[in-house]
Amino acid sequence: MSDLVEKLRPVERDLARDFGDFALLALFAPEENSYERWDLVLAAPRLHHTYERAQLQRIIDVMRQHLTLKDYIRVCRFILLPMTSPEVMEITRRYPTEGRVIEIFSREMFSRFMREGYIMTSRSVLACAADAPSQGSTECTGPATIVRKPRVTRQVAELPRT
C-alpha cells in the first residue's frame, strides 16, 4: 500500500474541518502518469467542484503543512467532484470503506483508465449531507474540475542550503 495514503490522513482530518466530512477521498494513478504520480480525488459537502482559488489554496496549505516536499510533489492533480455526481455515487456505493483503505487496480474511472488506486474514504452522500451544517449545497451537479497543482520550484529554491 502506498505510504502516501497514511500520510494523507491528517490532511483529510484538517480539510474536513473546512469542507465537511468527505464522501470520497482517494488517490488514483492514471495510466499515462509515471510511477508514483497521483491524482487526489475529493468530494465533500462544502467543497465546491468549480475552481475557487481560496479553497484550492487551503488544500495546498494543509498538504504542505503535513507532507514532506517529496510526498507533496507526488500528488500532481486534484479532481474536485460534486457529491451528487454519478462517479461519486457509484464509487461510494461500490466501495464503502468502513474504516479501511480499499486498493483497486486497472479500472476506468472519470473517463480515464487508472492503473492503481486507493480509496481512503468512501461514505454515503446522504450520511455526509446529514453531518454537514446547512452552509453550502449538497445538491450541486456538474462536471468534475481537474486542477493541476502549482509547481513547487519556488519552494525548493527557498529551502535553506546546508
Salt bridges, closest charged atoms under 4 A:
ASP3 OD2 - LYS7 NZ 3.29
ASP3 OD1 - ARG74 NH2 3.14
GLU12 OE1 - ARG9 NH1 2.87
ASP14 OD1 - ARG13 NE 3.73
ASP14 OD1 - ARG17 NH1 2.83
ASP14 OD2 - HIS66 NE2 2.58
ASP18 OD2 - ARG58 NE 2.33
ASP21 OD2 - ARG123 NH1 3.46
GLU32 OE2 - ARG77 NH2 3.61
GLU32 OE2 - ARG112 NH2 2.11
GLU36 OE1 - ARG74 NH2 2.38
ASP39 OD1 - ARG77 NE 2.93
ASP39 OD2 - ARG112 NH1 3.46
ASP71 OD2 - LYS7 NZ 2.74
ASP71 OD1 - ARG74 NH1 2.78
GLU90 OE2 - ARG93 NH2 2.89
GLU90 OE2 - ARG94 NH2 3.06
ASP131 OD2 - ARG123 NH2 2.65
